[in-house]
Amino acid sequence: MLTKPFLLFLGVLVSFLTFGQVEKARRVTEVLCSDSLYGRGYVNNGVNKAANFLQDEFRNAGLQPFLKNDSYLQPFSLDVNTFPGVIEVKAGNEILTPGIDYLVDPSSGSFDGELNLVELDTSVLSQTQLLAPFAEQVRRGEKNGFYIDLTGMSPKRSYYAVHQFNSLTELAAVVYSTDQKFTWSVGRTQMKNPVLHIKSGKIEAKTEFKVKIEAEFIKNFESKNVVGYLPAKKKSKKAETIVFTAHYDHLGGMGTSPKTYFPGANDNASGTAMLVSMADYFIENPSKYNIVFIAFAGEEAGLVGSKYFVENKSMDFSKIKFLLNLDIMGSGEEGITAVNGRIHEKEFAKFKAINDEKNYLSQVKSRGETANSDHYHFHLNGVPSFFIYTMGPNKNYHDVHDTYEELSFSAYDNIVKLLVEFVEKL
């Protein structure tokens, strides 16, 4: 049982040792967001350049290789759609700005030429017989694309409409006019024709429209998880393991313009930086637990890296005391949320009690289970886990505005303190 004097000493020690963590976190985050890594995606090999950088960070921090081949790197492969070449969209006399005025759908095919669009009303979704004469214009070669105005739709209805209308790419190009916030993702397939999402007011169905999209579908792109290890301060076969995880990959870039990449500062350079911060702390202050630190790739492509790690039984899951997945750590003005907090109620009560006593954060909320980050496949395999993310005014997400400069790191040091104390009290 921990005595009050010891807990007071621990609190002072944690405060002293985490002072300045945010400075290193800023350095790591800034590197991960740099144009040299091009959004940590699949164009210019950004994701693997980031893996090499993190391998060096783990080694320099003092973590040991964890994998059987005495390596920090665990390769796996995935299919991915990329845009390594020219992306240009000209509407009338205006050259549109990628990421601001439009997005190429992540699963878009290539195209080079003029688009002559036929306008579809969204009512055809419920009355599919109305689609036939418009599709016939395309089949006859009178038109070579479809124009659909989604302006005014709710996000849910807009998402459904895109999902349905994208099937038209078997016939021709599809162009959406939308007032939804631009958010990108990773394409795992490639459609037969191009798909564009253009900001409302920039085009109409009759707009003269020139497009060049160079898409390349890559099969079996090799990416890498980065895994480091810190043994317990007292070596014992009975020692349990704490796992810290964060995904370091992001969306990459869209075309050759150095300005059109997705930096992924909050999501999740910030969480990756916190992974390094946790390693730094426990290297200086060895725990009673073995600790494994995993930076996953392939999260944005569908939790590919973490699924690979789990399915390959890369560690003994029965010895994991708890897993803490860190994703979106760059703000915190409005506190944090712990996914699975409603599943592991006893552990969440401990977590929240620390914050209630120390007032590290404005609030600590709990949620049920979700399938949206790298804790998920561990959770499905019986590993107790939280996925923790910060809340605050920074709403940039999967867009070109999620930059290093937009991060406040306002709660960063206090989150480190809270995590350290939670681990020591488990």
C-alpha positions as CSV (number, residue, x, y, z in Angstrom):
1,M,0.0,0.0,0.0
2,L,1.4,3.4,-0.9
3,T,1.7,5.8,2.0
4,K,0.6,9.5,1.8
5,P,4.2,10.7,2.2
6,F,5.3,8.5,-0.6
7,L,2.5,9.6,-2.9
8,L,3.3,13.3,-2.1
9,F,7.0,12.6,-3.0
10,L,5.9,10.8,-6.2
11,G,3.8,13.8,-7.1
12,V,6.7,16.2,-6.6
13,L,9.0,13.9,-8.5
14,V,6.7,13.6,-11.4
15,S,6.2,17.3,-11.6
16,F,10.0,17.8,-11.6
17,L,10.7,15.1,-14.2
18,T,7.9,16.1,-16.6
19,F,8.9,19.8,-16.5
20,G,10.1,20.5,-20.0
21,Q,8.6,17.4,-21.6
22,V,6.5,19.7,-23.8
23,E,9.6,21.2,-25.3
24,K,10.8,17.8,-26.5
25,A,7.3,17.0,-27.6
26,R,7.2,20.1,-29.7
27,R,10.5,19.1,-31.4
28,V,9.3,15.6,-32.2
29,T,5.9,16.8,-33.4
30,E,7.4,19.5,-35.6
31,V,9.7,16.9,-37.3
32,L,6.8,14.5,-37.8
33,C,4.7,17.4,-39.4
34,S,7.5,18.6,-41.6
35,D,7.2,18.7,-45.4
36,S,10.2,16.3,-45.6
37,L,7.9,13.5,-44.3
38,Y,5.0,14.7,-46.5
39,G,2.2,13.8,-44.2
40,R,3.6,10.4,-43.1
41,G,1.8,8.7,-45.9
42,Y,2.6,6.7,-49.0
43,V,3.8,9.4,-51.4
44,N,7.6,10.1,-51.2
45,N,7.8,7.2,-48.7
46,G,6.9,9.6,-45.9
47,V,5.6,7.0,-43.6
48,N,8.8,4.9,-43.6
49,K,11.0,8.0,-43.2
50,A,8.9,8.7,-40.1
51,A,9.5,5.1,-38.9
52,N,13.2,5.5,-39.3
53,F,13.1,8.8,-37.3
54,L,11.1,7.1,-34.5
55,Q,13.5,4.1,-34.4
56,D,16.3,6.6,-33.8
57,E,14.2,8.3,-31.1
58,F,13.5,5.0,-29.3
59,R,17.2,3.9,-29.5
60,N,18.5,7.3,-28.3
61,A,16.0,7.3,-25.5
62,G,17.4,4.0,-24.3
63,L,14.6,1.6,-25.2
64,Q,15.6,-1.9,-26.2
65,P,14.4,-3.6,-29.4
66,F,11.4,-5.7,-28.6
67,L,10.9,-7.9,-31.7
68,K,12.3,-11.4,-32.1
69,N,14.9,-10.4,-34.7
70,D,16.3,-7.9,-32.3
71,S,14.8,-5.1,-34.2
72,Y,12.6,-2.1,-33.5
73,L,10.8,-2.4,-36.9
74,Q,8.0,-4.8,-37.7
75,P,7.2,-4.7,-41.4
76,F,3.8,-5.5,-42.9
77,S,2.1,-4.6,-46.2
78,L,-1.1,-3.1,-47.5
79,D,-2.7,-2.0,-50.7
80,V,-3.1,1.8,-51.0
81,N,-4.2,4.4,-53.6
82,T,-1.8,7.3,-54.0
83,F,-1.5,10.6,-55.9
84,P,2.2,11.0,-56.6
85,G,1.9,13.1,-59.7
86,V,0.2,16.3,-60.9
87,I,-3.2,17.3,-59.5
88,E,-4.8,20.2,-61.3
89,V,-8.4,21.5,-61.4
90,K,-9.4,24.5,-63.5
91,A,-13.0,25.7,-63.3
92,G,-13.6,28.3,-65.9
93,N,-10.7,30.7,-65.7
94,E,-9.9,29.9,-62.0
95,I,-7.2,27.4,-61.0
96,L,-8.6,25.8,-57.8
97,T,-6.5,25.3,-54.7
98,P,-6.2,21.7,-53.6
99,G,-7.1,21.0,-50.0
100,I,-8.9,24.4,-49.8
101,D,-11.2,24.5,-52.9
102,Y,-11.4,20.8,-53.5
103,L,-10.3,17.3,-52.6
104,V,-9.7,14.4,-54.9
105,D,-11.5,11.4,-53.4
106,P,-8.9,9.1,-51.8
107,S,-10.1,6.2,-54.0
108,S,-10.2,8.3,-57.2
109,G,-8.9,7.1,-60.5
110,S,-6.7,9.1,-62.9
111,F,-8.0,11.6,-65.5
112,D,-6.5,14.1,-67.9
113,G,-8.8,16.3,-70.0
114,E,-12.1,18.3,-70.0
115,L,-15.2,17.2,-68.1
116,N,-18.6,17.8,-69.6
117,L,-21.0,17.1,-66.8
118,V,-24.7,16.1,-66.6
119,E,-26.4,17.2,-63.5
120,L,-28.1,14.7,-61.2
121,D,-30.7,15.6,-58.5
122,T,-30.2,13.8,-55.3
123,S,-33.8,12.5,-55.6
124,V,-32.5,9.8,-57.9
125,L,-31.3,8.0,-54.8
126,S,-34.8,7.2,-53.8
127,Q,-36.2,7.0,-57.4
128,T,-33.5,5.1,-59.3
129,Q,-35.6,4.9,-62.5
130,L,-34.9,8.7,-62.9
131,L,-31.2,7.9,-63.4
132,A,-31.6,6.1,-66.7
133,P,-31.8,9.0,-69.1
134,F,-28.8,10.7,-67.6
135,A,-26.7,7.6,-67.6
136,E,-27.7,7.1,-71.2
137,Q,-26.2,10.5,-72.1
138,V,-22.9,9.3,-70.7
139,R,-23.1,6.0,-72.6
140,R,-23.8,7.8,-75.8
141,G,-20.7,10.0,-75.2
142,E,-22.7,13.3,-75.0
143,K,-21.4,13.7,-71.4
144,N,-18.4,12.2,-69.6
145,G,-19.2,12.9,-66.0
146,F,-21.9,13.5,-63.4
147,Y,-22.4,16.6,-61.3
148,I,-24.2,16.3,-57.9
149,D,-24.9,19.3,-55.7
150,L,-24.9,18.2,-52.0
151,T,-25.1,21.8,-50.6
152,G,-27.3,22.0,-47.6
153,M,-27.3,18.3,-46.8
154,S,-26.6,17.1,-43.3
155,P,-23.2,15.4,-42.8
156,K,-24.9,12.0,-42.4
157,R,-27.1,12.4,-45.6
158,S,-24.1,13.7,-47.5
159,Y,-22.0,10.7,-46.5
160,Y,-24.7,8.4,-47.6
161,A,-25.2,10.2,-50.9
162,V,-21.5,10.0,-51.7
163,H,-21.4,6.3,-50.8
164,Q,-24.3,5.7,-53.3
165,F,-23.3,8.0,-56.1
166,N,-19.7,6.8,-56.1
167,S,-20.9,3.6,-57.8
168,L,-21.4,5.8,-60.9
169,T,-17.6,5.8,-61.4
170,E,-18.0,2.6,-63.3
171,L,-19.5,4.8,-66.1
172,A,-17.8,8.1,-65.7
173,A,-16.3,10.8,-63.5
174,V,-18.3,12.1,-60.5
175,V,-18.1,15.6,-59.2
176,Y,-19.7,16.8,-56.0
177,S,-20.4,20.4,-55.0
178,T,-20.4,20.4,-51.2
179,D,-20.5,22.7,-48.2
180,Q,-19.2,20.0,-45.9
181,K,-15.9,20.4,-44.1
182,F,-13.2,18.9,-46.2
183,T,-11.8,15.8,-44.5
184,W,-9.5,13.3,-46.4
185,S,-8.7,9.6,-45.7
186,V,-6.6,6.8,-47.2
187,G,-7.9,4.9,-50.2
188,R,-7.5,1.2,-50.2
189,T,-9.0,0.7,-53.6
190,Q,-9.0,2.6,-56.8
191,M,-12.2,3.5,-58.8
192,K,-12.4,3.3,-62.5
193,N,-12.9,7.1,-63.0
194,P,-12.1,10.3,-61.1
195,V,-14.1,11.6,-58.2
196,L,-13.8,15.2,-57.0
197,H,-15.3,17.1,-54.0
198,I,-15.4,20.8,-54.7
199,K,-16.4,23.7,-52.5
200,S,-19.9,25.0,-53.0
201,G,-19.9,28.1,-55.2
202,K,-16.8,27.2,-57.1
203,I,-18.5,25.3,-59.9
204,E,-21.9,24.6,-61.5
205,A,-22.9,21.8,-63.8
206,K,-22.2,23.9,-66.9
207,T,-18.8,25.2,-65.8
208,E,-16.0,24.6,-68.2
209,F,-13.9,22.1,-66.4
210,K,-10.4,20.9,-66.9
211,V,-8.9,18.2,-64.7
212,K,-5.6,16.4,-64.4
213,I,-5.3,13.7,-61.7
214,E,-2.4,11.2,-61.6
215,A,-3.3,8.4,-59.4
216,E,-1.3,5.3,-58.7
217,F,-2.6,2.2,-57.0
218,I,0.2,0.3,-55.1
219,K,-0.2,-3.3,-54.1
220,N,1.7,-4.6,-51.1
221,F,3.2,-1.3,-50.0
222,E,5.6,-2.1,-47.1
223,S,5.1,-0.1,-43.9
224,K,6.5,-0.7,-40.4
225,N,5.4,-0.6,-36.8
226,V,8.1,0.7,-34.4
227,V,8.4,-1.2,-31.1
228,G,10.6,-0.5,-28.1
229,Y,10.9,-2.2,-24.7
230,L,11.8,-1.3,-21.2
231,P,12.2,-4.2,-18.6
232,A,10.9,-3.9,-15.1
233,K,13.4,-2.6,-12.5
234,K,13.3,-6.0,-10.8
235,K,13.6,-8.8,-13.4
236,S,11.0,-11.4,-12.8
237,K,9.1,-13.9,-15.0
238,K,6.0,-12.9,-13.1
239,A,6.3,-9.2,-14.0
240,E,3.3,-7.9,-15.8
241,T,3.4,-5.5,-18.8
242,I,2.1,-2.0,-19.5
243,V,1.7,-1.1,-23.1
244,F,1.7,2.5,-24.5
245,T,0.6,2.9,-28.1
246,A,0.1,5.7,-30.6
247,H,-0.1,5.7,-34.4
248,Y,2.4,7.8,-36.2
249,D,1.1,7.5,-39.8
250,H,-1.2,10.0,-41.4
251,L,-2.8,10.7,-44.8
252,G,0.2,11.8,-46.8
253,G,0.0,14.1,-49.8
254,M,-2.3,14.9,-52.7
255,G,-0.2,15.6,-55.8
256,T,3.2,17.1,-56.3
257,S,2.6,20.5,-54.7
258,P,4.7,20.8,-51.5
259,K,1.8,22.7,-50.0
260,T,-0.8,20.0,-50.4
261,Y,0.0,17.5,-47.8
262,F,-1.8,16.6,-44.6
263,P,0.5,17.3,-41.6
264,G,-1.5,15.4,-39.0
265,A,-0.2,17.4,-36.1
266,N,-2.9,16.6,-33.6
267,D,-3.8,13.3,-35.3
268,N,-1.4,11.9,-34.4
269,A,2.1,13.5,-34.3
270,S,1.1,14.8,-30.9
271,G,0.3,11.3,-29.5
272,T,3.5,9.9,-31.0
273,A,5.4,12.6,-29.2
274,M,3.7,11.7,-26.0
275,L,4.7,8.1,-26.5
276,V,8.3,9.3,-26.6
277,S,7.7,11.4,-23.5
278,M,6.4,8.3,-21.6
279,A,9.5,6.4,-22.7
280,D,11.7,9.2,-21.4
281,Y,10.0,9.2,-18.0
282,F,10.1,5.5,-17.4
283,I,13.7,5.1,-18.6
284,E,14.7,7.6,-15.8
285,N,12.2,6.0,-13.4
286,P,12.0,2.2,-14.0
287,S,8.7,0.7,-13.1
288,K,7.7,-2.6,-11.4
289,Y,6.2,-3.4,-14.8
290,N,7.8,-4.3,-18.1
291,I,6.8,-1.5,-20.5
292,V,6.3,-1.8,-24.3
293,F,6.1,1.2,-26.5
294,I,4.5,0.8,-29.9
295,A,4.2,3.4,-32.7
296,F,1.8,1.9,-35.2
297,A,1.6,2.5,-38.9
298,G,-1.5,1.9,-41.1
299,E,-4.0,3.3,-38.5
300,E,-5.5,5.7,-41.0
301,A,-5.8,2.9,-43.5
302,G,-8.1,0.9,-41.2
303,L,-6.0,-0.1,-38.1
304,V,-3.8,-2.2,-40.4
305,G,-0.6,-2.1,-38.3
306,S,-2.2,-2.8,-34.9
307,K,-4.3,-5.6,-36.4
308,Y,-1.2,-7.2,-37.9
309,F,0.6,-6.9,-34.5
310,V,-2.2,-8.6,-32.7
311,E,-3.0,-11.3,-35.3
312,N,0.7,-12.3,-35.4
313,K,0.7,-12.7,-31.6
314,S,3.7,-10.4,-31.3
315,M,3.6,-10.5,-27.5
316,D,1.9,-12.5,-24.7
317,F,-1.4,-10.7,-24.2
318,S,-2.1,-12.5,-21.0
319,K,0.7,-10.7,-19.3
320,I,-0.6,-7.2,-20.2
321,K,-1.8,-5.4,-17.1
322,F,-3.1,-2.4,-19.1
323,L,-2.8,-0.7,-22.5
324,L,-2.9,3.1,-23.0
325,N,-3.5,4.3,-26.5
326,L,-2.6,7.9,-27.1
327,D,-4.3,9.6,-30.1
328,I,-4.9,13.4,-30.5
329,M,-2.9,14.8,-27.6
330,G,-2.2,18.3,-28.8
331,S,-4.9,20.3,-26.9
332,G,-6.7,19.5,-23.7
333,E,-8.3,22.8,-22.8
334,E,-11.6,21.0,-22.3
335,G,-10.1,17.8,-20.7
336,I,-9.7,14.3,-22.1
337,T,-11.9,11.3,-22.9
338,A,-11.1,7.7,-22.1
339,V,-12.7,5.3,-24.5
340,N,-13.5,2.0,-22.8
341,G,-13.9,3.9,-19.5
342,R,-17.4,2.5,-19.3
343,I,-16.0,-1.0,-19.9
344,H,-13.2,-1.0,-17.3
345,E,-15.1,0.9,-14.6
346,K,-12.7,0.1,-11.7
347,E,-9.6,1.3,-13.6
348,F,-11.5,4.4,-14.8
349,A,-12.5,5.3,-11.3
350,K,-8.8,5.2,-10.3
351,F,-7.9,7.3,-13.3
352,K,-10.5,9.9,-12.6
353,A,-9.8,9.9,-8.8
354,I,-6.2,11.0,-9.5
355,N,-7.4,13.9,-11.6
356,D,-10.1,14.9,-9.1
357,E,-7.4,15.1,-6.4
358,K,-4.7,16.8,-8.4
359,N,-6.9,18.9,-10.8
360,Y,-4.6,18.1,-13.7
361,L,-7.3,18.5,-16.2
362,S,-10.7,20.3,-16.4
363,Q,-12.5,17.0,-16.8
364,V,-11.9,13.3,-17.5
365,K,-14.8,11.7,-19.4
366,S,-15.5,8.1,-20.1
367,R,-17.0,6.4,-23.2
368,G,-17.9,2.9,-24.2
369,E,-16.0,0.8,-26.7
370,T,-15.1,2.1,-30.2
371,A,-13.4,0.7,-33.2
372,N,-11.6,3.9,-34.3
373,S,-8.1,3.6,-33.0
374,D,-5.3,1.1,-32.3
375,H,-6.5,-0.1,-28.9
376,Y,-9.4,-1.9,-30.6
377,H,-7.9,-5.2,-31.7
378,F,-6.2,-5.6,-28.4
379,H,-9.5,-4.9,-26.7
380,L,-11.1,-7.6,-28.9
381,N,-8.5,-10.0,-27.6
382,G,-9.2,-9.4,-24.0
383,V,-6.5,-6.8,-23.2
384,P,-7.8,-4.1,-20.8
385,S,-7.3,-0.8,-22.5
386,F,-8.1,2.9,-22.7
387,F,-8.0,5.0,-25.8
388,I,-7.3,8.5,-24.6
389,Y,-7.8,11.7,-26.6
390,T,-7.9,15.4,-25.7
391,M,-10.7,17.8,-26.2
392,G,-10.4,21.5,-27.0
393,P,-11.1,24.3,-29.5
394,N,-8.8,22.8,-32.1
395,K,-11.2,21.1,-34.5
396,N,-8.8,20.5,-37.4
397,Y,-9.0,16.9,-38.3
398,H,-7.9,15.1,-41.5
399,D,-7.5,18.4,-43.3
400,V,-4.6,20.6,-44.4
401,H,-5.1,22.8,-41.4
402,D,-4.0,20.2,-38.8
403,T,-0.6,21.8,-38.5
404,Y,2.1,22.0,-35.9
405,E,1.4,25.8,-35.4
406,E,-2.3,25.1,-34.5
407,L,-1.3,22.9,-31.4
408,S,-1.5,24.5,-28.0
409,F,-0.1,21.6,-25.9
410,S,-2.0,23.3,-23.1
411,A,-2.5,20.1,-21.1
412,Y,0.5,18.1,-22.3
413,D,2.6,18.0,-19.1
414,N,-0.4,17.4,-16.9
415,I,-1.5,14.4,-19.1
416,V,1.9,12.9,-18.7
417,K,1.7,13.3,-14.9
418,L,-1.8,11.7,-14.9
419,L,-0.7,8.8,-17.0
420,V,2.4,8.2,-14.9
421,E,0.5,8.2,-11.6
422,F,-2.2,5.9,-13.1
423,V,0.4,3.3,-14.1
424,E,2.0,3.4,-10.7
425,K,-1.4,2.9,-8.9
426,L,-2.6,0.1,-11.1
